[in-house]
Amino acid sequence: MVKEIEKEGKKYYICGECEFVYDSKEWAQKCEDCCKEHHSCNIEITKHAVKL
Ligand SMILES: [Zn+2]
């Protein structure tokens, strides 16, 4: 389940599996789907992650 958080007026989305943070829900959802399926992160997805 992708988690939504708000920080400094911006919304972020967190993959419920690996807890990488994204600024788009689409990427967070893709990450979570991939994490669930492969039990690991795909670098093509995690490169879109942001650091808080
Ligand atoms: Zn993930």
mmCIF file of the protein (N, C-alpha, C, O) and its ligand, coordinates in Angstrom:
data_MODEL
# 
_entry.id   MODEL 
# 
loop_
_entity.id 
_entity.type 
_entity.pdbx_number_of_molecules 
1 polymer     1 
2 non-polymer 1 
# 
_entity_poly.entity_id                      1 
_entity_poly.type                           'polypeptide(L)' 
_entity_poly.nstd_linkage                   no 
_entity_poly.nstd_monomer                   no 
_entity_poly.pdbx_seq_one_letter_code       MVKEIEKEGKKYYICGECEFVYDSKEWAQKCEDCCKEHHSCNIEITKHAVKL 
_entity_poly.pdbx_seq_one_letter_code_can   MVKEIEKEGKKYYICGECEFVYDSKEWAQKCEDCCKEHHSCNIEITKHAVKL 
_entity_poly.pdbx_strand_id                 A 
# 
loop_
_entity_poly_seq.entity_id 
_entity_poly_seq.num 
_entity_poly_seq.mon_id 
_entity_poly_seq.hetero 
1 1  MET n 
1 2  VAL n 
1 3  LYS n 
1 4  GLU n 
1 5  ILE n 
1 6  GLU n 
1 7  LYS n 
1 8  GLU n 
1 9  GLY n 
1 10 LYS n 
1 11 LYS n 
1 12 TYR n 
1 13 TYR n 
1 14 ILE n 
1 15 CYS n 
1 16 GLY n 
1 17 GLU n 
1 18 CYS n 
1 19 GLU n 
1 20 PHE n 
1 21 VAL n 
1 22 TYR n 
1 23 ASP n 
1 24 SER n 
1 25 LYS n 
1 26 GLU n 
1 27 TRP n 
1 28 ALA n 
1 29 GLN n 
1 30 LYS n 
1 31 CYS n 
1 32 GLU n 
1 33 ASP n 
1 34 CYS n 
1 35 CYS n 
1 36 LYS n 
1 37 GLU n 
1 38 HIS n 
1 39 HIS n 
1 40 SER n 
1 41 CYS n 
1 42 ASN n 
1 43 ILE n 
1 44 GLU n 
1 45 ILE n 
1 46 THR n 
1 47 LYS n 
1 48 HIS n 
1 49 ALA n 
1 50 VAL n 
1 51 LYS n 
1 52 LEU n 
# 
loop_
_struct_asym.id 
_struct_asym.entity_id 
A 1 
B 2 
# 
loop_
_chem_comp.id 
_chem_comp.type 
_chem_comp.mon_nstd_flag 
ALA 'L-peptide linking' y 
ASN 'L-peptide linking' y 
ASP 'L-peptide linking' y 
CYS 'L-peptide linking' y 
GLN 'L-peptide linking' y 
GLU 'L-peptide linking' y 
GLY 'peptide linking'   y 
HIS 'L-peptide linking' y 
ILE 'L-peptide linking' y 
LEU 'L-peptide linking' y 
LYS 'L-peptide linking' y 
MET 'L-peptide linking' y 
PHE 'L-peptide linking' y 
SER 'L-peptide linking' y 
THR 'L-peptide linking' y 
TRP 'L-peptide linking' y 
TYR 'L-peptide linking' y 
VAL 'L-peptide linking' y 
ZN  non-polymer         . 
# 
_pdbx_entity_nonpoly.entity_id   2 
_pdbx_entity_nonpoly.name        ? 
_pdbx_entity_nonpoly.comp_id     ZN 
# 
_pdbx_nonpoly_scheme.asym_id         B 
_pdbx_nonpoly_scheme.entity_id       2 
_pdbx_nonpoly_scheme.mon_id          ZN 
_pdbx_nonpoly_scheme.ndb_seq_num     1 
_pdbx_nonpoly_scheme.pdb_seq_num     101 
_pdbx_nonpoly_scheme.auth_seq_num    101 
_pdbx_nonpoly_scheme.pdb_mon_id      ZN 
_pdbx_nonpoly_scheme.auth_mon_id     ZN 
_pdbx_nonpoly_scheme.pdb_strand_id   A 
_pdbx_nonpoly_scheme.pdb_ins_code    . 
# 
loop_
_atom_site.group_PDB 
_atom_site.id 
_atom_site.type_symbol 
_atom_site.label_atom_id 
_atom_site.label_alt_id 
_atom_site.label_comp_id 
_atom_site.label_asym_id 
_atom_site.label_entity_id 
_atom_site.label_seq_id 
_atom_site.pdbx_PDB_ins_code 
_atom_site.Cartn_x 
_atom_site.Cartn_y 
_atom_site.Cartn_z 
_atom_site.occupancy 
_atom_site.B_iso_or_equiv 
_atom_site.pdbx_formal_charge 
_atom_site.auth_seq_id 
_atom_site.auth_comp_id 
_atom_site.auth_asym_id 
_atom_site.auth_atom_id 
_atom_site.pdbx_PDB_model_num 
ATOM   1   N  N  . MET A 1 1  ? 0.848  -1.199  0.000   1.00 0.00 ? 1   MET A N  1 
ATOM   2   C  CA . MET A 1 1  ? 0.000  0.000   0.000   1.00 0.00 ? 1   MET A CA 1 
ATOM   3   C  C  . MET A 1 1  ? 0.883  1.249   0.000   1.00 0.00 ? 1   MET A C  1 
ATOM   4   O  O  . MET A 1 1  ? 1.682  1.450   0.915   1.00 0.00 ? 1   MET A O  1 
ATOM   5   N  N  . VAL A 1 2  ? 0.738  2.079   -1.023  1.00 0.00 ? 2   VAL A N  1 
ATOM   6   C  CA . VAL A 1 2  ? 1.512  3.311   -1.118  1.00 0.00 ? 2   VAL A CA 1 
ATOM   7   C  C  . VAL A 1 2  ? 1.027  4.290   -0.049  1.00 0.00 ? 2   VAL A C  1 
ATOM   8   O  O  . VAL A 1 2  ? -0.169 4.541   0.095   1.00 0.00 ? 2   VAL A O  1 
ATOM   9   N  N  . LYS A 1 3  ? 1.989  4.831   0.691   1.00 0.00 ? 3   LYS A N  1 
ATOM   10  C  CA . LYS A 1 3  ? 1.645  5.802   1.739   1.00 0.00 ? 3   LYS A CA 1 
ATOM   11  C  C  . LYS A 1 3  ? 1.853  7.219   1.222   1.00 0.00 ? 3   LYS A C  1 
ATOM   12  O  O  . LYS A 1 3  ? 2.797  7.501   0.484   1.00 0.00 ? 3   LYS A O  1 
ATOM   13  N  N  . GLU A 1 4  ? 0.949  8.099   1.627   1.00 0.00 ? 4   GLU A N  1 
ATOM   14  C  CA . GLU A 1 4  ? 1.080  9.514   1.247   1.00 0.00 ? 4   GLU A CA 1 
ATOM   15  C  C  . GLU A 1 4  ? 1.547  10.314  2.443   1.00 0.00 ? 4   GLU A C  1 
ATOM   16  O  O  . GLU A 1 4  ? 1.040  10.143  3.552   1.00 0.00 ? 4   GLU A O  1 
ATOM   17  N  N  . ILE A 1 5  ? 2.510  11.181  2.219   1.00 0.00 ? 5   ILE A N  1 
ATOM   18  C  CA . ILE A 1 5  ? 2.898  12.090  3.301   1.00 0.00 ? 5   ILE A CA 1 
ATOM   19  C  C  . ILE A 1 5  ? 2.999  13.497  2.738   1.00 0.00 ? 5   ILE A C  1 
ATOM   20  O  O  . ILE A 1 5  ? 3.139  13.689  1.530   1.00 0.00 ? 5   ILE A O  1 
ATOM   21  N  N  . GLU A 1 6  ? 2.926  14.465  3.618   1.00 0.00 ? 6   GLU A N  1 
ATOM   22  C  CA . GLU A 1 6  ? 3.055  15.839  3.192   1.00 0.00 ? 6   GLU A CA 1 
ATOM   23  C  C  . GLU A 1 6  ? 4.200  16.476  3.944   1.00 0.00 ? 6   GLU A C  1 
ATOM   24  O  O  . GLU A 1 6  ? 4.276  16.375  5.169   1.00 0.00 ? 6   GLU A O  1 
ATOM   25  N  N  . LYS A 1 7  ? 5.089  17.129  3.224   1.00 0.00 ? 7   LYS A N  1 
ATOM   26  C  CA . LYS A 1 7  ? 6.232  17.772  3.853   1.00 0.00 ? 7   LYS A CA 1 
ATOM   27  C  C  . LYS A 1 7  ? 6.463  19.105  3.173   1.00 0.00 ? 7   LYS A C  1 
ATOM   28  O  O  . LYS A 1 7  ? 6.583  19.176  1.950   1.00 0.00 ? 7   LYS A O  1 
ATOM   29  N  N  . GLU A 1 8  ? 6.525  20.155  3.966   1.00 0.00 ? 8   GLU A N  1 
ATOM   30  C  CA . GLU A 1 8  ? 6.731  21.503  3.461   1.00 0.00 ? 8   GLU A CA 1 
ATOM   31  C  C  . GLU A 1 8  ? 5.776  21.845  2.311   1.00 0.00 ? 8   GLU A C  1 
ATOM   32  O  O  . GLU A 1 8  ? 6.164  22.460  1.317   1.00 0.00 ? 8   GLU A O  1 
ATOM   33  N  N  . GLY A 1 9  ? 4.519  21.426  2.478   1.00 0.00 ? 9   GLY A N  1 
ATOM   34  C  CA . GLY A 1 9  ? 3.489  21.750  1.497   1.00 0.00 ? 9   GLY A CA 1 
ATOM   35  C  C  . GLY A 1 9  ? 3.506  20.908  0.233   1.00 0.00 ? 9   GLY A C  1 
ATOM   36  O  O  . GLY A 1 9  ? 2.693  21.111  -0.668  1.00 0.00 ? 9   GLY A O  1 
ATOM   37  N  N  . LYS A 1 10 ? 4.443  19.954  0.169   1.00 0.00 ? 10  LYS A N  1 
ATOM   38  C  CA . LYS A 1 10 ? 4.500  19.068  -1.000  1.00 0.00 ? 10  LYS A CA 1 
ATOM   39  C  C  . LYS A 1 10 ? 4.074  17.675  -0.607  1.00 0.00 ? 10  LYS A C  1 
ATOM   40  O  O  . LYS A 1 10 ? 4.300  17.226  0.517   1.00 0.00 ? 10  LYS A O  1 
ATOM   41  N  N  . LYS A 1 11 ? 3.451  16.999  -1.560  1.00 0.00 ? 11  LYS A N  1 
ATOM   42  C  CA . LYS A 1 11 ? 3.037  15.630  -1.293  1.00 0.00 ? 11  LYS A CA 1 
ATOM   43  C  C  . LYS A 1 11 ? 4.078  14.650  -1.796  1.00 0.00 ? 11  LYS A C  1 
ATOM   44  O  O  . LYS A 1 11 ? 4.643  14.806  -2.878  1.00 0.00 ? 11  LYS A O  1 
ATOM   45  N  N  . TYR A 1 12 ? 4.316  13.638  -0.979  1.00 0.00 ? 12  TYR A N  1 
ATOM   46  C  CA . TYR A 1 12 ? 5.233  12.577  -1.380  1.00 0.00 ? 12  TYR A CA 1 
ATOM   47  C  C  . TYR A 1 12 ? 4.538  11.241  -1.198  1.00 0.00 ? 12  TYR A C  1 
ATOM   48  O  O  . TYR A 1 12 ? 3.602  11.098  -0.410  1.00 0.00 ? 12  TYR A O  1 
ATOM   49  N  N  . TYR A 1 13 ? 5.018  10.288  -1.940  1.00 0.00 ? 13  TYR A N  1 
ATOM   50  C  CA . TYR A 1 13 ? 4.413  8.962   -1.914  1.00 0.00 ? 13  TYR A CA 1 
ATOM   51  C  C  . TYR A 1 13 ? 5.492  7.934   -1.605  1.00 0.00 ? 13  TYR A C  1 
ATOM   52  O  O  . TYR A 1 13 ? 6.574  7.949   -2.192  1.00 0.00 ? 13  TYR A O  1 
ATOM   53  N  N  . ILE A 1 14 ? 5.182  7.052   -0.684  1.00 0.00 ? 14  ILE A N  1 
ATOM   54  C  CA . ILE A 1 14 ? 6.180  6.088   -0.214  1.00 0.00 ? 14  ILE A CA 1 
ATOM   55  C  C  . ILE A 1 14 ? 5.760  4.672   -0.568  1.00 0.00 ? 14  ILE A C  1 
ATOM   56  O  O  . ILE A 1 14 ? 4.638  4.248   -0.288  1.00 0.00 ? 14  ILE A O  1 
ATOM   57  N  N  . CYS A 1 15 ? 6.677  3.956   -1.184  1.00 0.00 ? 15  CYS A N  1 
ATOM   58  C  CA . CYS A 1 15 ? 6.451  2.543   -1.467  1.00 0.00 ? 15  CYS A CA 1 
ATOM   59  C  C  . CYS A 1 15 ? 6.305  1.794   -0.142  1.00 0.00 ? 15  CYS A C  1 
ATOM   60  O  O  . CYS A 1 15 ? 7.187  1.875   0.713   1.00 0.00 ? 15  CYS A O  1 
ATOM   61  N  N  . GLY A 1 16 ? 5.222  1.082   0.031   1.00 0.00 ? 16  GLY A N  1 
ATOM   62  C  CA . GLY A 1 16 ? 4.962  0.370   1.278   1.00 0.00 ? 16  GLY A CA 1 
ATOM   63  C  C  . GLY A 1 16 ? 5.888  -0.809  1.503   1.00 0.00 ? 16  GLY A C  1 
ATOM   64  O  O  . GLY A 1 16 ? 5.977  -1.322  2.618   1.00 0.00 ? 16  GLY A O  1 
ATOM   65  N  N  . GLU A 1 17 ? 6.574  -1.241  0.471   1.00 0.00 ? 17  GLU A N  1 
ATOM   66  C  CA . GLU A 1 17 ? 7.459  -2.404  0.583   1.00 0.00 ? 17  GLU A CA 1 
ATOM   67  C  C  . GLU A 1 17 ? 8.886  -2.001  0.941   1.00 0.00 ? 17  GLU A C  1 
ATOM   68  O  O  . GLU A 1 17 ? 9.453  -2.513  1.906   1.00 0.00 ? 17  GLU A O  1 
ATOM   69  N  N  . CYS A 1 18 ? 9.464  -1.093  0.172   1.00 0.00 ? 18  CYS A N  1 
ATOM   70  C  CA . CYS A 1 18 ? 10.879 -0.761  0.384   1.00 0.00 ? 18  CYS A CA 1 
ATOM   71  C  C  . CYS A 1 18 ? 11.070 0.622   1.006   1.00 0.00 ? 18  CYS A C  1 
ATOM   72  O  O  . CYS A 1 18 ? 12.174 0.975   1.421   1.00 0.00 ? 18  CYS A O  1 
ATOM   73  N  N  . GLU A 1 19 ? 9.992  1.397   1.068   1.00 0.00 ? 19  GLU A N  1 
ATOM   74  C  CA . GLU A 1 19 ? 9.999  2.716   1.689   1.00 0.00 ? 19  GLU A CA 1 
ATOM   75  C  C  . GLU A 1 19 ? 10.831 3.773   0.957   1.00 0.00 ? 19  GLU A C  1 
ATOM   76  O  O  . GLU A 1 19 ? 11.232 4.773   1.552   1.00 0.00 ? 19  GLU A O  1 
ATOM   77  N  N  . PHE A 1 20 ? 11.084 3.552   -0.312  1.00 0.00 ? 20  PHE A N  1 
ATOM   78  C  CA . PHE A 1 20 ? 11.620 4.630   -1.126  1.00 0.00 ? 20  PHE A CA 1 
ATOM   79  C  C  . PHE A 1 20 ? 10.527 5.691   -1.277  1.00 0.00 ? 20  PHE A C  1 
ATOM   80  O  O  . PHE A 1 20 ? 9.336  5.379   -1.277  1.00 0.00 ? 20  PHE A O  1 
ATOM   81  N  N  . VAL A 1 21 ? 10.952 6.940   -1.402  1.00 0.00 ? 21  VAL A N  1 
ATOM   82  C  CA . VAL A 1 21 ? 10.009 8.057   -1.469  1.00 0.00 ? 21  VAL A CA 1 
ATOM   83  C  C  . VAL A 1 21 ? 9.995  8.639   -2.879  1.00 0.00 ? 21  VAL A C  1 
ATOM   84  O  O  . VAL A 1 21 ? 11.044 8.849   -3.488  1.00 0.00 ? 21  VAL A O  1 
ATOM   85  N  N  . TYR A 1 22 ? 8.803  8.894   -3.382  1.00 0.00 ? 22  TYR A N  1 
ATOM   86  C  CA . TYR A 1 22 ? 8.648  9.451   -4.729  1.00 0.00 ? 22  TYR A CA 1 
ATOM   87  C  C  . TYR A 1 22 ? 7.781  10.698  -4.668  1.00 0.00 ? 22  TYR A C  1 
ATOM   88  O  O  . TYR A 1 22 ? 6.958  10.850  -3.764  1.00 0.00 ? 22  TYR A O  1 
ATOM   89  N  N  . ASP A 1 23 ? 7.971  11.598  -5.643  1.00 0.00 ? 23  ASP A N  1 
ATOM   90  C  CA . ASP A 1 23 ? 7.078  12.757  -5.667  1.00 0.00 ? 23  ASP A CA 1 
ATOM   91  C  C  . ASP A 1 23 ? 5.909  12.538  -6.621  1.00 0.00 ? 23  ASP A C  1 
ATOM   92  O  O  . ASP A 1 23 ? 5.093  13.436  -6.831  1.00 0.00 ? 23  ASP A O  1 
ATOM   93  N  N  . SER A 1 24 ? 5.833  11.357  -7.191  1.00 0.00 ? 24  SER A N  1 
ATOM   94  C  CA . SER A 1 24 ? 4.643  11.038  -7.977  1.00 0.00 ? 24  SER A CA 1 
ATOM   95  C  C  . SER A 1 24 ? 4.082  9.697   -7.536  1.00 0.00 ? 24  SER A C  1 
ATOM   96  O  O  . SER A 1 24 ? 4.820  8.741   -7.298  1.00 0.00 ? 24  SER A O  1 
ATOM   97  N  N  . LYS A 1 25 ? 2.773  9.649   -7.435  1.00 0.00 ? 25  LYS A N  1 
ATOM   98  C  CA . LYS A 1 25 ? 2.118  8.437   -6.969  1.00 0.00 ? 25  LYS A CA 1 
ATOM   99  C  C  . LYS A 1 25 ? 2.333  7.289   -7.952  1.00 0.00 ? 25  LYS A C  1 
ATOM   100 O  O  . LYS A 1 25 ? 2.421  6.120   -7.574  1.00 0.00 ? 25  LYS A O  1 
ATOM   101 N  N  . GLU A 1 26 ? 2.415  7.664   -9.215  1.00 0.00 ? 26  GLU A N  1 
ATOM   102 C  CA . GLU A 1 26 ? 2.605  6.671   -10.258 1.00 0.00 ? 26  GLU A CA 1 
ATOM   103 C  C  . GLU A 1 26 ? 3.883  5.861   -10.038 1.00 0.00 ? 26  GLU A C  1 
ATOM   104 O  O  . GLU A 1 26 ? 3.874  4.634   -10.143 1.00 0.00 ? 26  GLU A O  1 
ATOM   105 N  N  . TRP A 1 27 ? 4.976  6.554   -9.732  1.00 0.00 ? 27  TRP A N  1 
ATOM   106 C  CA . TRP A 1 27 ? 6.250  5.866   -9.512  1.00 0.00 ? 27  TRP A CA 1 
ATOM   107 C  C  . TRP A 1 27 ? 6.220  5.051   -8.232  1.00 0.00 ? 27  TRP A C  1 
ATOM   108 O  O  . TRP A 1 27 ? 6.757  3.944   -8.187  1.00 0.00 ? 27  TRP A O  1 
ATOM   109 N  N  . ALA A 1 28 ? 5.612  5.577   -7.213  1.00 0.00 ? 28  ALA A N  1 
ATOM   110 C  CA . ALA A 1 28 ? 5.527  4.833   -5.956  1.00 0.00 ? 28  ALA A CA 1 
ATOM   111 C  C  . ALA A 1 28 ? 4.748  3.538   -6.158  1.00 0.00 ? 28  ALA A C  1 
ATOM   112 O  O  . ALA A 1 28 ? 5.098  2.491   -5.613  1.00 0.00 ? 28  ALA A O  1 
ATOM   113 N  N  . GLN A 1 29 ? 3.694  3.631   -6.944  1.00 0.00 ? 29  GLN A N  1 
ATOM   114 C  CA . GLN A 1 29 ? 2.882  2.446   -7.215  1.00 0.00 ? 29  GLN A CA 1 
ATOM   115 C  C  . GLN A 1 29 ? 3.663  1.432   -8.054  1.00 0.00 ? 29  GLN A C  1 
ATOM   116 O  O  . GLN A 1 29 ? 3.605  0.227   -7.811  1.00 0.00 ? 29  GLN A O  1 
ATOM   117 N  N  . LYS A 1 30 ? 4.388  1.942   -9.038  1.00 0.00 ? 30  LYS A N  1 
ATOM   118 C  CA . LYS A 1 30 ? 5.220  1.063   -9.877  1.00 0.00 ? 30  LYS A CA 1 
ATOM   119 C  C  . LYS A 1 30 ? 6.271  0.365   -9.034  1.00 0.00 ? 30  LYS A C  1 
ATOM   120 O  O  . LYS A 1 30 ? 6.517  -0.831  -9.190  1.00 0.00 ? 30  LYS A O  1 
ATOM   121 N  N  . CYS A 1 31 ? 6.885  1.123   -8.143  1.00 0.00 ? 31  CYS A N  1 
ATOM   122 C  CA . CYS A 1 31 ? 7.907  0.572   -7.262  1.00 0.00 ? 31  CYS A CA 1 
ATOM   123 C  C  . CYS A 1 31 ? 7.302  -0.530  -6.404  1.00 0.00 ? 31  CYS A C  1 
ATOM   124 O  O  . CYS A 1 31 ? 7.872  -1.614  -6.275  1.00 0.00 ? 31  CYS A O  1 
ATOM   125 N  N  . GLU A 1 32 ? 6.160  -0.249  -5.828  1.00 0.00 ? 32  GLU A N  1 
ATOM   126 C  CA . GLU A 1 32 ? 5.545  -1.239  -4.952  1.00 0.00 ? 32  GLU A CA 1 
ATOM   127 C  C  . GLU A 1 32 ? 5.164  -2.508  -5.713  1.00 0.00 ? 32  GLU A C  1 
ATOM   128 O  O  . GLU A 1 32 ? 5.365  -3.618  -5.222  1.00 0.00 ? 32  GLU A O  1 
ATOM   129 N  N  . ASP A 1 33 ? 4.618  -2.337  -6.901  1.00 0.00 ? 33  ASP A N  1 
ATOM   130 C  CA . ASP A 1 33 ? 4.265  -3.508  -7.718  1.00 0.00 ? 33  ASP A CA 1 
ATOM   131 C  C  . ASP A 1 33 ? 5.495  -4.347  -7.993  1.00 0.00 ? 33  ASP A C  1 
ATOM   132 O  O  . ASP A 1 33 ? 5.475  -5.573  -7.884  1.00 0.00 ? 33  ASP A O  1 
ATOM   133 N  N  . CYS A 1 34 ? 6.570  -3.657  -8.352  1.00 0.00 ? 34  CYS A N  1 
ATOM   134 C  CA . CYS A 1 34 ? 7.824  -4.331  -8.674  1.00 0.00 ? 34  CYS A CA 1 
ATOM   135 C  C  . CYS A 1 34 ? 8.411  -5.013  -7.432  1.00 0.00 ? 34  CYS A C  1 
ATOM   136 O  O  . CYS A 1 34 ? 8.886  -6.146  -7.511  1.00 0.00 ? 34  CYS A O  1 
ATOM   137 N  N  . CYS A 1 35 ? 8.377  -4.322  -6.292  1.00 0.00 ? 35  CYS A N  1 
ATOM   138 C  CA . CYS A 1 35 ? 8.892  -4.889  -5.037  1.00 0.00 ? 35  CYS A CA 1 
ATOM   139 C  C  . CYS A 1 35 ? 8.141  -6.151  -4.656  1.00 0.00 ? 35  CYS A C  1 
ATOM   140 O  O  . CYS A 1 35 ? 8.738  -7.134  -4.216  1.00 0.00 ? 35  CYS A O  1 
ATOM   141 N  N  . LYS A 1 36 ? 6.833  -6.116  -4.827  1.00 0.00 ? 36  LYS A N  1 
ATOM   142 C  CA . LYS A 1 36 ? 6.001  -7.264  -4.460  1.00 0.00 ? 36  LYS A CA 1 
ATOM   143 C  C  . LYS A 1 36 ? 6.285  -8.439  -5.372  1.00 0.00 ? 36  LYS A C  1 
ATOM   144 O  O  . LYS A 1 36 ? 6.337  -9.588  -4.934  1.00 0.00 ? 36  LYS A O  1 
ATOM   145 N  N  . GLU A 1 37 ? 6.470  -8.133  -6.653  1.00 0.00 ? 37  GLU A N  1 
ATOM   146 C  CA . GLU A 1 37 ? 6.656  -9.186  -7.629  1.00 0.00 ? 37  GLU A CA 1 
ATOM   147 C  C  . GLU A 1 37 ? 8.048  -9.816  -7.537  1.00 0.00 ? 37  GLU A C  1 
ATOM   148 O  O  . GLU A 1 37 ? 8.194  -11.037 -7.588  1.00 0.00 ? 37  GLU A O  1 
ATOM   149 N  N  . HIS A 1 38 ? 9.055  -8.970  -7.400  1.00 0.00 ? 38  HIS A N  1 
ATOM   150 C  CA . HIS A 1 38 ? 10.438 -9.472  -7.471  1.00 0.00 ? 38  HIS A CA 1 
ATOM   151 C  C  . HIS A 1 38 ? 11.149 -9.502  -6.121  1.00 0.00 ? 38  HIS A C  1 
ATOM   152 O  O  . HIS A 1 38 ? 12.259 -10.023 -6.009  1.00 0.00 ? 38  HIS A O  1 
ATOM   153 N  N  . HIS A 1 39 ? 10.500 -8.937  -5.090  1.00 0.00 ? 39  HIS A N  1 
ATOM   154 C  CA . HIS A 1 39 ? 11.115 -8.853  -3.763  1.00 0.00 ? 39  HIS A CA 1 
ATOM   155 C  C  . HIS A 1 39 ? 12.455 -8.121  -3.794  1.00 0.00 ? 39  HIS A C  1 
ATOM   156 O  O  . HIS A 1 39 ? 13.339 -8.366  -2.973  1.00 0.00 ? 39  HIS A O  1 
ATOM   157 N  N  . SER A 1 40 ? 12.577 -7.227  -4.752  1.00 0.00 ? 40  SER A N  1 
ATOM   158 C  CA . SER A 1 40 ? 13.740 -6.339  -4.777  1.00 0.00 ? 40  SER A CA 1 
ATOM   159 C  C  . SER A 1 40 ? 13.373 -5.122  -5.612  1.00 0.00 ? 40  SER A C  1 
ATOM   160 O  O  . SER A 1 40 ? 12.354 -5.112  -6.302  1.00 0.00 ? 40  SER A O  1 
ATOM   161 N  N  . CYS A 1 41 ? 14.204 -4.112  -5.542  1.00 0.00 ? 41  CYS A N  1 
ATOM   162 C  CA . CYS A 1 41 ? 13.913 -2.874  -6.249  1.00 0.00 ? 41  CYS A CA 1 
ATOM   163 C  C  . CYS A 1 41 ? 14.532 -2.880  -7.642  1.00 0.00 ? 41  CYS A C  1 
ATOM   164 O  O  . CYS A 1 41 ? 15.599 -3.452  -7.869  1.00 0.00 ? 41  CYS A O  1 
ATOM   165 N  N  . ASN A 1 42 ? 13.849 -2.245  -8.543  1.00 0.00 ? 42  ASN A N  1 
ATOM   166 C  CA . ASN A 1 42 ? 14.337 -2.084  -9.908  1.00 0.00 ? 42  ASN A CA 1 
ATOM   167 C  C  . ASN A 1 42 ? 15.002 -0.714  -10.013 1.00 0.00 ? 42  ASN A C  1 
ATOM   168 O  O  . ASN A 1 42 ? 14.374 0.308   -9.736  1.00 0.00 ? 42  ASN A O  1 
ATOM   169 N  N  . ILE A 1 43 ? 16.256 -0.696  -10.408 1.00 0.00 ? 43  ILE A N  1 
ATOM   170 C  CA . ILE A 1 43 ? 17.003 0.575   -10.452 1.00 0.00 ? 43  ILE A CA 1 
ATOM   171 C  C  . ILE A 1 43 ? 16.374 1.575   -11.420 1.00 0.00 ? 43  ILE A C  1 
ATOM   172 O  O  . ILE A 1 43 ? 16.491 2.786   -11.231 1.00 0.00 ? 43  ILE A O  1 
ATOM   173 N  N  . GLU A 1 44 ? 15.716 1.072   -12.440 1.00 0.00 ? 44  GLU A N  1 
ATOM   174 C  CA . GLU A 1 44 ? 15.040 1.967   -13.400 1.00 0.00 ? 44  GLU A CA 1 
ATOM   175 C  C  . GLU A 1 44 ? 13.877 2.710   -12.730 1.00 0.00 ? 44  GLU A C  1 
ATOM   176 O  O  . GLU A 1 44 ? 13.459 3.773   -13.189 1.00 0.00 ? 44  GLU A O  1 
ATOM   177 N  N  . ILE A 1 45 ? 13.369 2.138   -11.648 1.00 0.00 ? 45  ILE A N  1 
ATOM   178 C  CA . ILE A 1 45 ? 12.289 2.794   -10.904 1.00 0.00 ? 45  ILE A CA 1 
ATOM   179 C  C  . ILE A 1 45 ? 12.870 3.617   -9.758  1.00 0.00 ? 45  ILE A C  1 
ATOM   180 O  O  . ILE A 1 45 ? 12.473 4.764   -9.550  1.00 0.00 ? 45  ILE A O  1 
ATOM   181 N  N  . THR A 1 46 ? 13.796 3.042   -9.025  1.00 0.00 ? 46  THR A N  1 
ATOM   182 C  CA . THR A 1 46 ? 14.304 3.738   -7.832  1.00 0.00 ? 46  THR A CA 1 
ATOM   183 C  C  . THR A 1 46 ? 15.129 4.969   -8.180  1.00 0.00 ? 46  THR A C  1 
ATOM   184 O  O  . THR A 1 46 ? 15.347 5.821   -7.319  1.00 0.00 ? 46  THR A O  1 
ATOM   185 N  N  . LYS A 1 47 ? 15.588 5.083   -9.411  1.00 0.00 ? 47  LYS A N  1 
ATOM   186 C  CA . LYS A 1 47 ? 16.307 6.317   -9.784  1.00 0.00 ? 47  LYS A CA 1 
ATOM   187 C  C  . LYS A 1 47 ? 15.358 7.525   -9.781  1.00 0.00 ? 47  LYS A C  1 
ATOM   188 O  O  . LYS A 1 47 ? 15.811 8.669   -9.767  1.00 0.00 ? 47  LYS A O  1 
ATOM   189 N  N  . HIS A 1 48 ? 14.069 7.272   -9.794  1.00 0.00 ? 48  HIS A N  1 
ATOM   190 C  CA . HIS A 1 48 ? 13.091 8.362   -9.708  1.00 0.00 ? 48  HIS A CA 1 
ATOM   191 C  C  . HIS A 1 48 ? 12.760 8.725   -8.259  1.00 0.00 ? 48  HIS A C  1 
ATOM   192 O  O  . HIS A 1 48 ? 12.013 9.669   -8.003  1.00 0.00 ? 48  HIS A O  1 
ATOM   193 N  N  . ALA A 1 49 ? 13.316 7.977   -7.327  1.00 0.00 ? 49  ALA A N  1 
ATOM   194 C  CA . ALA A 1 49 ? 13.047 8.252   -5.914  1.00 0.00 ? 49  ALA A CA 1 
ATOM   195 C  C  . ALA A 1 49 ? 13.686 9.579   -5.491  1.00 0.00 ? 49  ALA A C  1 
ATOM   196 O  O  . ALA A 1 49 ? 14.668 10.028  -6.081  1.00 0.00 ? 49  ALA A O  1 
ATOM   197 N  N  . VAL A 1 50 ? 13.114 10.185  -4.471  1.00 0.00 ? 50  VAL A N  1 
ATOM   198 C  CA . VAL A 1 50 ? 13.652 11.448  -3.957  1.00 0.00 ? 50  VAL A CA 1 
ATOM   199 C  C  . VAL A 1 50 ? 14.130 11.257  -2.535  1.00 0.00 ? 50  VAL A C  1 
ATOM   200 O  O  . VAL A 1 50 ? 13.673 10.357  -1.831  1.00 0.00 ? 50  VAL A O  1 
ATOM   201 N  N  . LYS A 1 51 ? 15.051 12.104  -2.116  1.00 0.00 ? 51  LYS A N  1 
ATOM   202 C  CA . LYS A 1 51 ? 15.510 12.089  -0.734  1.00 0.00 ? 51  LYS A CA 1 
ATOM   203 C  C  . LYS A 1 51 ? 14.824 13.216  0.021   1.00 0.00 ? 51  LYS A C  1 
ATOM   204 O  O  . LYS A 1 51 ? 14.754 14.348  -0.457  1.00 0.00 ? 51  LYS A O  1 
ATOM   205 N  N  . LEU A 1 52 ? 14.322 12.895  1.195   1.00 0.00 ? 52  LEU A N  1 
ATOM   206 C  CA . LEU A 1 52 ? 13.686 13.934  2.014   1.00 0.00 ? 52  LEU A CA 1 
ATOM   207 C  C  . LEU A 1 52 ? 14.671 14.508  3.006   1.00 0.00 ? 52  LEU A C  1 
ATOM   208 O  O  . LEU A 1 52 ? 14.320 15.396  3.782   1.00 0.00 ? 52  LEU A O  1 
HETATM 209 ZN ZN . ZN  B 2 .  ? 9.546  -0.283  -3.584  1.00 0.00 2 101 ZN  A ZN 1 
# 
